[in-house]
Amino acid sequence: MAKLSYTRDELMSDHDYSTPHVVSGTRLHGGFLANGSYQPPRALVREPAMDAWEAALRSRGGAPFSASADLLDGARIPNAEQQLVLMRNGLTQGFWNTLTIIGKIEARGRFLSELPIPDLQAAIVEDISTMAIGHLDKGLLDAHGIDEGGQPDLGIGGHDAMWFALRDLAFGPDAFPDVEPEANIGRDEAGGTRFLSEIAQEIENTFSFLANLLIIEFRAEIGFAETQAILRTPDLFSDRRAKAEEAAEIVERIRTDELIHVRSLNLYLGELRSVTLRTLDGGTVSGAELVDRFWDGMVQWATVEQPALAAKRSIAVVQERISKHPEADRVLVEFNAAA
């Protein structure tokens, strides 16, 4: 029978790397195996554990949550082609800002390793000790958070440092003034609206956190692919072409790391759908009913409400930037044509 219970040390364990992951003198997480392939961090046991938990979930008649980045296939402003128009006309700061903001958002992800998890077992009828959701506070969220924000106390960078490193490869250090991301990139639920009022607030918060994080991962994946396409465009970064190609390869390593994040979040939500939760009035409710209800609201926000708000903000910033170009009218026409 496959192993289904793990210790924190097991879930945090690394492969035996042949070569460390170092870029421009900065030690980054993960490393390279003897065959030269990049190996993500903390995956020696974490990935086989995911295999075992997924198989156990299917054996109980469940399945990992069925959602992918295809959900967010709407237009982005600027899209990759519009970004190319801007950069070919010397308006490169927007792309530099994007790389910087992504790095700072990744750094925020380190909070996952410090996030208090409520007693899910007390709220769930079934035994979750051999499920992934029973290991959220036993290494899984620690691993995810450190993947994003690194281990600065050990001098090892995570995705935050990887984004800053690849940005500086493409542009050179300190190409533009520093920039900060929005305070909140998930759905704002600070107003206290309850979507799952039949269960305790702290348990709903866990549903919200996992669903928001999955949407953020989907949005990131689309942006990462566009970033690689821009970095690999032959007529850009002409004086740093080889470094831009290296930068694109670092993005590929980040995308490889992120596969386990999306996989794990789909697994957590799939497990939550498979269990029964205790309600505040002493009854029970299907986890599938709760997850699906909450997810439907998230999808409405992520595919309709949030893109409209983001587009409005982005177009204003881009138009203001284009207006300072000596051939602003021409650039704006080209930009709009690439929509």
N, C-alpha and C positions, 0 to 999 in steps of 0.2 A: 504494500500500500504506500502511495506517495506521501512524503512528509508534508504536513500542513501547518506545523507550528514551528516558529523560528524565534531566535533571540535577536536583540538589537545588534549585537556584534556580528552575527551572521548576515543580517540584512545590510549592514554597512561595509561589508568586506569587499576588497578590491581584487582584481586579477593580479597576477605576477607580471608586471610590465617589463618588457625588455628595454624600452627607452622611455624616459619621462617626457611629458608634454610641455615643451618650453617654446615660447614665441617672443622674440626680441628681448630675451633675457628674463621674461616673466614666467614663473612656474605656474602652470595651469593644471586643472584636474584631468583625470584620465591618463592615458598613455598609449604606447604602441607595443603590440605583440611582436614576437620574433619574426613573423612574416611581414611586418611593416604596417599592418592594418591598425587603424585607430580603435581603441577599446574604451567605451564610456566608464565612468567611475562607479563604484559601489554596485556592480552588476553581477559579481561572481555568484552570489546566492539569490539576489533580488530577482533576476530574470527567471531562473528555474522555479523560484517560489511562485511567480506569476503564472508560469505554466501549470503548476500543481493546483493553484487556487482556481484558475479558469476551468481546468478539467473537472474539479470537484463541483463547481457551480453548474456546469453542463450536466453532470451526473444527477444533480438534483432537479433537473428540468429547467434550469435558468440559463442565462447567457450574459456575457458582457454587454453593457449598454450599447445600443446601436446608434452611434452618431460619429460623424467625421467632419473634417474641415470643409468638405463640400457644402455643408450647411451655410457657410458664409461666402457664397460665390457671387455676391453682388459687387457693384462697382466700388472702387476705392479712389480717393482723391488725395494726392495724385496717384494714378496708377503707374505701372512701370514705364509705359511709353511716354506718359506726361513727364515723369521724372527725367527721362532721357532728353526730352525737349529742353527742360530747364538746364540740365547739366551741359548740354551741347552749346547752350547760349551763356555759359559761364555762371549760371545760378546754381552753385553747388552746395551752398550752405544748408539748404533744406535737407539734402541727403545726409550731410554730416550731422545735422540735428537729429535726424531719425536714428542713426546708429548710436548716438550718445544717449538718447531717450530710452532706446531698447536696453542698453547696458544698465541704466539706472533703474529701470523697471525690474530687470532681472535681479539686481542687487536687493530690491525690496523682498524678493521671493525667499530670502533667507529667514524671514519671520516664520515660515512653515516649520522650521526646526524648533521653534519656541512656542508654537501655537498650542494652547491648552485644549485637549479633546475631552468633551463630556463623556460620561459613562454610558456609552452606546449600549452595552449589554443590559443595563437596567431598563432601557427603553425598548429592547427587542426581545421577543418571545423566544426565538431560537438561540441556540448556543453559537456565538460568533468567534469563539476562541481559535477555531481552525480556518477562519476566513481572513481575507486581506483586511476587511474593515476592523477585525479584531487586532490588527497589527499597526493601525495608524499611529498609535502612540508607542509603538515598540520598534521604531526604526524607519518605517516607511515615509512618514512626513519629514523626519530628520534628513533622510537621504535626499528627498526631493528638494528641501530647502537649501541644503549645502550644495547640491548640483547647481542651483541658481545663483546663490550668493557667495559660494566659496568658503574657504576656511582661512580668513585673513590672519588669525592668530598663528597659523602654521605656515603662512606665506604661500598658500595655494589658492589661486584664483578659480572662480567658477564661471558661469556664463557671463556674469557682469564683466569680469576682467577679459574674457574672450572677445566680447563686443568692443571694448575699448582698444584692445590690441589690434583687432582687424580694422577698426576705424583708422587708427594711426598708421597702419601699413598702407592703406589706400590714400590717405590725405597727408600723412606726416603729422607729428604731434602739434597740438595747439593751433590747428588750422583756423578755428573760429572760436568766438566766446562760448563759454559753457552755457548749457540750457537745461531746464528742469522739465520732467514729465508732469502730466496732470496728477492731481492728488489721488484720484480714484479712477481706475480703468475698468472696474466691474460695474454691475448694476447697482445704483445707489439705493440701498434699502434702509438708510438711516432714519427715514421718516417713521419707521415702526410698523409699516404695513405687514400684516400676517398673511401668508399664503397657505400655511399648513397649521391653522389655529387649533386643530384637534390634538396636536402633540406639543410637548414642551418647547419653549422658545429656543433653548440651547441646542435641542436636537434639530429643529428647523434650521438653525444657523449652520449646522453641519451640512445639511442638504444644500443650503444656499452657497456655502463656501466651495463645496466640491463642484457644483454646477457652474458657478462663476469661473472657477479655475479652469474647467474644461473649455469653456467658451474662449477664455483668454489664450489658452494653448492653441486652439484652432485659429484664432486671429493671428497669433504669432507665426504659425506655420506658413500661412499665406504670405505674410510679410517677409519671412526668411527666404522663401523661394524667389520673390521679386528682388530682394537684395542681392542674391547670388547672380541673377540675370543681369543686373546693373553692373555689378563688379566685373562680370565676365564680358561686357560689351567692349569689343576691340578698340574702338576709337575714343574711349574714355580713359582717364588716368594714363595718358600716353607716356608721361615721364616716370611713371611708377607701375608700368604694366605687370611686371612679374610680381610685385608686392600686392597688387589688386587681385591677381589670380590666387595668391596665397591667402588673402583675406577671404575670398570666396570658399576656399577649402576649409577655413576655420568655421565658416557658417555651416558647412556640411557636417562638421564634427558636432556642432551644437544641435543640428537637426537629428543626428544619430542619437545623441543624449536624450532628446525630447521624446523619442519614440516610446520610451518606457514610461514617461510622464502621462502621455495620452492613453497608453495601454492601461496603466494603473487606475486612472480616473474612470475610464470606461468600466473597469472591473469593479471598482468601489460602488458605482451607481448601479451596476448590474446586480451586485450582491444585495444592495439595499432594496432593489425591486423584488428580490426573491424572499425577503423576510417579512415578518408580521410585527408591527409596532404597537406598543401600548398607548392608548389615548388618555387624555387628562380626565375623562369621565369614567375611567375604569374599563373601557371596552378595548377593542383592537381595530386596526386598519391595515390593509394591504400596503406593503412598501411600494408596490408597483403603482398603486393609485396616487400615492404621495409624490413619488419621483416624476411620474408622467405629468401630473398637474403642475408641479413646480417647473419642469423642463419646458412645457408649453409656454409658460410666461417668459422664461428666459429666451426662448427662440423668438418670440414676438419682439422683445427688447433688442436682441442681437442682430436681427435681420431687417427690422423696420425702424424702430425708434432710435437706436444708437447710430446706425449708419447715416441717417438724416442729420442728426446733430453733428456728427463728426465731419460730414461733408460740408456743412455750413461753416464750421470753424476753419476747416482746411482751405476752402476756396478763398475765404477772406484773407488768410495769411499769404497764400500763393499770389493772389492778385496784387496785394500790397508789395510783395517782393518783385513781381514782374514790372510794376509801375516805375521802379527805379532803374530799369534797364534802358539804355539809350534808344533801343528799338522796341519799346514796350508793346506797341500795337501789333507788330509782326509776331513777336514772341507769344502774345496772348492768343492770336489767331492759331498759331501752330499748337499751342497748349490745348486749346479747346478742340481742335481737330483730332487730337490724340485721345480724346475721352472715350 
